Amino acid sequence: MTEQQICTFFLKGVYFGLDVQHVQEVIRPQAITRVPLAPPDIAVANYIRT
């Protein structure tokens, strides 16, 4: 019997789990920055991949 490692996360009130072999990276939540003069439902995360 092989051991399986699961990466779990919580999204909109539901727990999910993925086999860690399908996970490339885990990024912690970032602060959301409001976009000036944009409607309230438009925001941008200030995370830029380098």
C-alpha positions, 0 to 999 in steps of 0.5 A: 500500500502506497502513501498518498500526500494531499494538499488541502485548501478552503475556498468559498466555504468548501474544503478541497484536496489535490494530490501533491504531485499535481501542485506546482507551488503554494502562494499565501493570500496577498493583499488586494489593491483597489484600482483607482477610479475602477468599479468596486468589483475590479481589483488587482493583486499586487503579486508580480511573478518574476 
